[in-house]
Amino acid sequence: MAGEYSKPPHNRDVGIPKKYSWQALTRKKGAELEVLYVELLRKLGNKKGMLGQIFTKAQNKIQDPAKLYRLIEMIAAFA
């Protein structure tokens, strides 16, 4: 959703660093994806405001990096 709001016609700064953007997630696979995703959840949970509230105590419940990649791939197909 944040990725969509950052594109035209909205062009909003949603406060998510490029390092943790949707595009960054879709470029990773395997252990690199899992590491980035866990880091993303932790860092965004520490942000102030609404973004921090959304990600507070967020956890990675998908322990298999291949399944996490497949889930991201499926979501990206609809974006």
N, CA and C atoms as a LAMMPS dump frame, in Angstrom:
ITEM: TIMESTEP
0
ITEM: NUMBER OF ATOMS
237
ITEM: BOX BOUNDS ff ff ff
-5.0000000000000000e+02 5.0000000000000000e+02
-5.0000000000000000e+02 5.0000000000000000e+02
-5.0000000000000000e+02 5.0000000000000000e+02
ITEM: ATOMS id mol type element x y z
1 1 1 N 0.822 -1.174 0
2 1 2 C 0 0 0
3 1 3 C 0.875 1.25 0
4 2 1 N 1.929 1.239 0.779
5 2 2 C 2.836 2.391 0.823
6 2 3 C 3.48 2.612 -0.539
7 3 1 N 3.816 1.535 -1.224
8 3 2 C 4.395 1.642 -2.552
9 3 3 C 3.453 2.3 -3.534
10 4 1 N 2.182 1.979 -3.435
11 4 2 C 1.172 2.576 -4.322
12 4 3 C 1.01 4.062 -4.035
13 5 1 N 1.023 4.444 -2.762
14 5 2 C 0.874 5.854 -2.41
15 5 3 C 2.091 6.687 -2.799
16 6 1 N 3.234 6.05 -2.98
17 6 2 C 4.432 6.792 -3.354
18 6 3 C 4.499 7.065 -4.857
19 7 1 N 3.596 6.461 -5.633
20 7 2 C 3.564 6.643 -7.091
21 7 3 C 2.493 7.656 -7.482
22 8 1 N 2.58 8.167 -8.731
23 8 2 C 1.511 9.062 -9.214
24 8 3 C 0.168 8.35 -9.204
25 9 1 N -0.901 9 -8.947
26 9 2 C -1.075 10.444 -8.79
27 9 3 C -0.865 10.932 -7.362
28 10 1 N -0.597 10.049 -6.415
29 10 2 C -0.486 10.442 -5.003
30 10 3 C 0.858 11.096 -4.68
31 11 1 N 1.954 10.451 -5.097
32 11 2 C 3.322 10.968 -4.889
33 11 3 C 3.602 11.349 -3.441
34 12 1 N 3.154 10.542 -2.506
35 12 2 C 3.354 10.836 -1.076
36 12 3 C 4.661 10.238 -0.571
37 13 1 N 5.274 10.94 0.369
38 13 2 C 6.411 10.38 1.1
39 13 3 C 5.808 9.65 2.29
40 14 1 N 5.836 8.327 2.247
41 14 2 C 5.194 7.537 3.294
42 14 3 C 6.136 7.197 4.444
43 15 1 N 7.387 7.656 4.353
44 15 2 C 8.328 7.49 5.456
45 15 3 C 9.081 6.176 5.475
46 16 1 N 8.959 5.387 4.424
47 16 2 C 9.684 4.117 4.368
48 16 3 C 10.976 4.329 3.588
49 17 1 N 12.127 4.096 4.227
50 17 2 C 13.397 4.254 3.522
51 17 3 C 13.474 3.315 2.303
52 18 1 N 14.173 3.756 1.255
53 18 2 C 14.295 2.94 0.036
54 18 3 C 14.843 1.548 0.339
55 19 1 N 15.699 1.467 1.345
56 19 2 C 16.291 0.177 1.728
57 19 3 C 15.211 -0.843 2.093
58 20 1 N 14.054 -0.355 2.574
59 20 2 C 12.965 -1.229 3.016
60 20 3 C 11.734 -1.144 2.108
61 21 1 N 11.918 -0.626 0.933
62 21 2 C 10.792 -0.458 0.007
63 21 3 C 10.326 -1.802 -0.555
64 22 1 N 9.16 -1.77 -1.154
65 22 2 C 8.613 -2.968 -1.803
66 22 3 C 9.567 -3.447 -2.896
67 23 1 N 10.124 -2.499 -3.647
68 23 2 C 11.056 -2.854 -4.709
69 23 3 C 12.283 -3.569 -4.152
70 24 1 N 12.761 -3.12 -2.995
71 24 2 C 13.919 -3.773 -2.361
72 24 3 C 13.576 -5.209 -1.974
73 25 1 N 12.369 -5.426 -1.458
74 25 2 C 11.949 -6.781 -1.084
75 25 3 C 11.845 -7.694 -2.302
76 26 1 N 11.31 -7.17 -3.394
77 26 2 C 11.098 -8.012 -4.578
78 26 3 C 12.407 -8.372 -5.269
79 27 1 N 13.5 -7.677 -4.954
80 27 2 C 14.802 -7.97 -5.573
81 27 3 C 15.611 -9.011 -4.809
82 28 1 N 15.16 -9.403 -3.644
83 28 2 C 15.922 -10.343 -2.808
84 28 3 C 15.328 -11.742 -2.88
85 29 1 N 16.176 -12.727 -2.586
86 29 2 C 15.748 -14.129 -2.51
87 29 3 C 16.491 -14.804 -1.37
88 30 1 N 15.957 -15.92 -0.949
89 30 2 C 16.626 -16.76 0.038
90 30 3 C 16.913 -16.065 1.348
91 31 1 N 18.091 -16.372 1.903
92 31 2 C 18.474 -15.844 3.209
93 31 3 C 18.55 -14.322 3.204
94 32 1 N 18.979 -13.722 2.074
95 32 2 C 19.047 -12.26 1.983
96 32 3 C 17.662 -11.638 2.163
97 33 1 N 16.649 -12.255 1.58
98 33 2 C 15.278 -11.767 1.71
99 33 3 C 14.821 -11.858 3.163
100 34 1 N 15.077 -12.985 3.786
101 34 2 C 14.65 -13.17 5.174
102 34 3 C 15.326 -12.163 6.102
103 35 1 N 16.613 -11.943 5.919
104 35 2 C 17.353 -10.984 6.746
105 35 3 C 16.797 -9.58 6.554
106 36 1 N 16.574 -9.179 5.302
107 36 2 C 16.025 -7.856 5.024
108 36 3 C 14.631 -7.703 5.621
109 37 1 N 13.806 -8.717 5.488
110 37 2 C 12.429 -8.648 5.982
111 37 3 C 12.389 -8.512 7.51
112 38 1 N 13.192 -9.281 8.211
113 38 2 C 13.24 -9.208 9.677
114 38 3 C 13.768 -7.841 10.112
115 39 1 N 14.807 -7.353 9.43
116 39 2 C 15.358 -6.033 9.734
117 39 3 C 14.313 -4.944 9.475
118 40 1 N 13.609 -5.048 8.361
119 40 2 C 12.557 -4.101 7.999
120 40 3 C 11.486 -4.034 9.09
121 41 1 N 11.02 -5.177 9.543
122 41 2 C 9.983 -5.209 10.578
123 41 3 C 10.468 -4.522 11.855
124 42 1 N 11.708 -4.799 12.234
125 42 2 C 12.264 -4.231 13.462
126 42 3 C 12.452 -2.715 13.334
127 43 1 N 13.064 -2.278 12.239
128 43 2 C 13.361 -0.847 12.053
129 43 3 C 12.084 -0.018 11.898
130 44 1 N 11.133 -0.504 11.114
131 44 2 C 9.905 0.261 10.926
132 44 3 C 9.069 0.279 12.207
133 45 1 N 9.19 -0.752 13.024
134 45 2 C 8.496 -0.78 14.311
135 45 3 C 9.021 0.263 15.285
136 46 1 N 10.243 0.73 15.056
137 46 2 C 10.848 1.755 15.919
138 46 3 C 10.601 3.173 15.418
139 47 1 N 9.959 3.314 14.277
140 47 2 C 9.666 4.644 13.728
141 47 3 C 8.597 5.333 14.579
142 48 1 N 8.597 6.639 14.541
143 48 2 C 7.579 7.408 15.25
144 48 3 C 6.333 7.52 14.383
145 49 1 N 5.234 7.825 14.989
146 49 2 C 3.998 8.065 14.263
147 49 3 C 3.26 6.792 13.872
148 50 1 N 2.402 6.949 12.882
149 50 2 C 1.526 5.863 12.442
150 50 3 C 2.313 4.665 11.913
151 51 1 N 3.385 4.933 11.169
152 51 2 C 4.18 3.837 10.609
153 51 3 C 4.732 2.947 11.722
154 52 1 N 5.265 3.553 12.754
155 52 2 C 5.777 2.793 13.887
156 52 3 C 4.684 2.004 14.591
157 53 1 N 3.499 2.594 14.706
158 53 2 C 2.382 1.904 15.347
159 53 3 C 1.966 0.681 14.534
160 54 1 N 1.962 0.812 13.236
161 54 2 C 1.577 -0.309 12.369
162 54 3 C 2.543 -1.482 12.531
163 55 1 N 3.834 -1.178 12.629
164 55 2 C 4.848 -2.237 12.67
165 55 3 C 5.286 -2.624 14.081
166 56 1 N 4.733 -2.006 15.12
167 56 2 C 5.108 -2.358 16.488
168 56 3 C 4.832 -3.845 16.742
169 57 1 N 5.837 -4.521 17.246
170 57 2 C 5.77 -5.945 17.587
171 57 3 C 5.489 -6.858 16.383
172 58 1 N 5.721 -6.356 15.159
173 58 2 C 5.547 -7.198 13.977
174 58 3 C 6.61 -8.296 13.99
175 59 1 N 6.226 -9.481 13.552
176 59 2 C 7.124 -10.634 13.545
177 59 3 C 7.043 -11.354 12.215
178 60 1 N 8.143 -11.992 11.86
179 60 2 C 8.163 -12.829 10.675
180 60 3 C 7.683 -14.227 11.078
181 61 1 N 6.503 -14.588 10.653
182 61 2 C 5.948 -15.908 10.977
183 61 3 C 6.266 -16.936 9.893
184 62 1 N 6.883 -16.485 8.797
185 62 2 C 7.222 -17.381 7.689
186 62 3 C 8.699 -17.724 7.806
187 63 1 N 8.998 -18.9 8.289
188 63 2 C 10.371 -19.293 8.565
189 63 3 C 11.121 -19.806 7.343
190 64 1 N 10.417 -20.141 6.286
191 64 2 C 11.031 -20.662 5.071
192 64 3 C 11.192 -19.521 4.059
193 65 1 N 12.442 -19.109 3.752
194 65 2 C 12.654 -18.001 2.822
195 65 3 C 12.011 -18.229 1.45
196 66 1 N 11.938 -19.457 1.001
197 66 2 C 11.316 -19.747 -0.295
198 66 3 C 9.821 -19.425 -0.263
199 67 1 N 9.173 -19.719 0.844
200 67 2 C 7.742 -19.402 0.979
201 67 3 C 7.526 -17.893 1.086
202 68 1 N 8.413 -17.205 1.791
203 68 2 C 8.331 -15.754 1.885
204 68 3 C 8.494 -15.141 0.499
205 69 1 N 9.454 -15.624 -0.261
206 69 2 C 9.662 -15.14 -1.624
207 69 3 C 8.421 -15.381 -2.489
208 70 1 N 7.851 -16.553 -2.376
209 70 2 C 6.662 -16.894 -3.168
210 70 3 C 5.485 -15.987 -2.795
211 71 1 N 5.315 -15.71 -1.517
212 71 2 C 4.248 -14.819 -1.071
213 71 3 C 4.439 -13.417 -1.658
214 72 1 N 5.643 -12.908 -1.593
215 72 2 C 5.939 -11.588 -2.157
216 72 3 C 5.707 -11.591 -3.667
217 73 1 N 6.105 -12.651 -4.317
218 73 2 C 5.895 -12.805 -5.757
219 73 3 C 4.407 -12.788 -6.101
220 74 1 N 3.593 -13.464 -5.31
221 74 2 C 2.153 -13.501 -5.555
222 74 3 C 1.511 -12.127 -5.346
223 75 1 N 1.932 -11.421 -4.31
224 75 2 C 1.392 -10.088 -4.062
225 75 3 C 1.815 -9.149 -5.189
226 76 1 N 3.062 -9.243 -5.611
227 76 2 C 3.573 -8.37 -6.682
228 76 3 C 2.819 -8.586 -7.987
229 77 1 N 2.307 -9.778 -8.204
230 77 2 C 1.56 -10.059 -9.433
231 77 3 C 0.279 -9.254 -9.499
232 78 1 N -0.247 -8.851 -8.366
233 78 2 C -1.497 -8.071 -8.322
234 78 3 C -1.234 -6.574 -8.239
235 79 1 N 0.003 -6.191 -8.028
236 79 2 C 0.325 -4.755 -7.866
237 79 3 C 0.495 -4.063 -9.201
